[in-house]
Amino acid sequence: MDRRIVVFILTFLITSLAYAQENVTTFGIQVKPMINSKFFGTGASSVQEGDLTVSNNPQLGWNLGAVVRRGLTKNWSFETGINIVSRYYQMRIQYPELPEDEV
């Protein structure tokens, strides 16, 4: 059986057993840090091509968002939201012909 069909059937079964809050509107705010980690593949990286070396080091960032959820029926809710992501990076370019002060 195709994997997409199995996922669709499982999703349908799970949502038919779930219960939402009917005619209730909720609002949520989230603030969370974005931490770089080699475990998640977001650590420092470096590329070398001939004499040119470019290294990129992600720094601490943050994520701020808001969510609004509206209960439609006892089984269905509608949710929408918006997020702002701010991520900082430190980039270093090393090339023998470039002076260090201008990098």
Buried (B, 14 or more C-beta within 10 A) or exposed (E): EEEEEEEEEEEEEEEEEEEBEEEEEEEEEEEEEBEBEEEEEEEEEEEEEEEEBBBEBBEEBEBEBEBEBBBEEEEEBEEEEEEEEEEEEEEEEBEEEEEEEEE
